[in-house]
Amino acid sequence: MLKTAILALLGGLIARSIIAKHPPFTNMYETFILLSFLISLRMIFWKEPLPDQFRKILIGSIMVIIAIALLLPQSMKTPRPLMPALNSFWMYIHVPSYFFGYMAMLVAAVYAVLLLFQKDNDLSKSILKSMDSEVKIAFFFLTIGLITGGVWAYICWGNYWAWDPKETWALINIIVLSFYFHLNTPTKQKKAVIVLFALLTIAFTYWGVSFILAGLHSYT
């Protein structure tokens, strides 16, 4: 079933690219589908067996993301030509980096929820180790996204940083997530809370900024 969903999502992304004549991650609808695909793909390439609870929560998350994408207004689904600023090589690095980071953070958040309700035992240690790995992946890709975004901004607008709302919140994400690595007493509960809080700041960066705060990234 999961492999079928992956093929369907991949087919949708390819079809969208052909129809829109640009990569399928330039608006909210496309990125919802991309995020669903990345999460599904991540589940396929897991080395260790997935706990049933974990699998169910992730599959449920994928279904919710797809449902939201389908319920978006038609104006947000209609393919449009790329703005000149988006027509750049850096888009192929900057945007996917962020969505690899978002995917890893969502996975880490599922681990965090499980940890908060899990007693201290071998299973909780295994979950914590997996969460650590996902947070490291997320931090790496979010940092790559921030750096490449600065380079891209310099090429397009002549400066690396303009305190645009989305830039600022992208930096806030990094700062919040950095607390994960600098706890004086790194208990599983504290780490889980930081992960969940970081997911909220990322969700606001991804959705909230686009709808609430106007700026250079308003078109995304």
N, C-alpha and C positions, 0 to 999 in steps of 0.2 A: 504493500500500500504506500509506504513512504517513498520507495523508488519510483512508483507511478506518479506520485505528487511532484517529485523532483523533475521528472521528465516533462510533466505538464507545465510547471513553472518555467523551466528552461525554454520550452517551446514558446511560451508566452513572451519571455524576454527577447528571444530571437525575432519573433514576429513583430514585436513592438519596435525593435531596432530597425527592421526593414521598412516598416510603415513610417516611422518618425524620421528615418535617415540620420539618426544620431544614437549614441549609447543610451541604454534604458535606465538612466538614473539622473534625469534632469528636472523631474518634478515629483511631487508628493506621491502620486499614484504609482509611478515607476519604481520609486525607492521602496515603497511598501512591498511590492512584488519581489524586488531584489533582496530585501531583508528576509522575507519568507523563504526564498530559495537558498540563501546562505545558511540559515538555521537548519533547514532540511538537509542540506549537504553536510553540515557539521555532524549531524546525527548519524549519517551513514559512515563517516570516517572515524568514529570513536574506536579507540583501542580496547577499552575495557567494556564489559557488558553494562548496559544502561539499566538502572533501577526502574521498576515499573512506574513508580510515582513520578520520577524525573521525566521519563518518556511521555507520560500522559500530560504533564504540565507543559512541556515544550510543544507537543503536538497541538494542545489547546491554544497555546500562544500563537502558533503559526496560523491556525484557523481564524483566530480573532483578527490578526493583522490582515489576512486576505479578505475577511468580511468587511473590515473598515475600508480597505482599498476599493472594494466593489460598491460601497455605499457613498463614496466621495461624489460630489457634484460632477456632472458631465464636463463642466468647464475646467475641472482639475484633471480630467482624464484625456482631454483632447490633445493630441501631439501638436507641438508648435516648433517652428524653426529655432535653432539655438541663437541666443543673444551673442553678439560678437565677443564679449568677455568670456563666455563659456566655450567658445570654439577654440580650445587650446589642448595641447598635449598633456598639460598638467591635470586636466580634468580626469584623465584615465588613471592617475595615481592618487590625487587628492580625495576624490569622492569615494572610490572603492576602499581606500584605507579607512575612512571613517565608518563605512558600513561593515567592514570586517571587525572593527572595534565595537560597533553597536551589537553585532551578533555575539561576540564573546562576552560582552557585558550582560546581555539578556540571559545567556547560559549561566554566567556567574551568579546572577540574581536568583535563578531557579535553585542553584546549589545553596545560596544564602537562605532562602526560605526553608529548604529542607534542614539546614543546620540549626535554625532557630527552634525547630520542633524535635530535634534529634538528641538523645542522651549521649553523654561522653562514652564512646566505645570505639571499636575498630572501624565500624562503618562511618562514624562521624569524622574520624581521622582521615579516612579515604575521601570523603566528600570535601573536607577542608583542603586537602592536597589538590583535588581537582579544581576547586574554586580558586586557589592560588594560581594555578596554571592559566585559567581563563582570564583572571584579572591582569596577569602579566601580558598576555596576548592583547587584551583590550588596551592597556596602557601603551604598549608599543605602537599599535596601529593608530590610536588617537593622537599620539605624539607625531607620528609620521604625517598624519592628516594636517595637524597644526603647522608643522614646518613647511610642507609643500604648499599649504594655503598661503603662507607668508610670501613664498617665492612667486607664486602665481599672482598675488596681489601686487607685488613690485613690478612684475612684467606688464600687468594691465593698467595699474593706476599710479605707479611710480613710488609707492611706499609699501613697506612690509606689514605695517600695522596701522589701523585707522580707528580702533576702538569701536568698530561696527558691533551691533548687538550680538550677532552670531559669532564673531571672532571672540568677543568678551566671554560669552558663555562656553565656547569651546575651551578657552583657557581655564574657566571655572571648573569644568569637568576634570581637567588634568590635575588641578590643585586639590579638588576633593578626593580624587582617586589616589593621589600621592600619600594621603594620610594612611591609606591601607598599608603602606610599606614602612611607616614611621611610628607605629604604635609602641609605647613603652611596655605595655602588657598586652600583647596581641592574642586575646582570647577569641574563640570562634564566634561568640556573640558580637563582640565589637567589630570584628572583620565583616560579619554578615550585615550589620547595620550600615557600615560604610558603603558596602557594595549596593545595598538597596537605595541609600541616599544618592549615590553616584548615578544609579540608573534613573532616578527622578530628575536630576539635573540634565542628564543626557536627553531624556524624553522632552524636557522643556526646550533644550537646544534644537532638537530635531523638529518638534511640532510647534511648541509655544512661540518661539521667536519668529517663526515664519508667519504666524497669524496675528501676533500681538504687537511686536516691535518692528518698526520700519527701519530699513537699512539697505546696505549694498547687497545683502543676500535675500532680500524680500522676494525675489523671483523664484527662490528655491523653496 
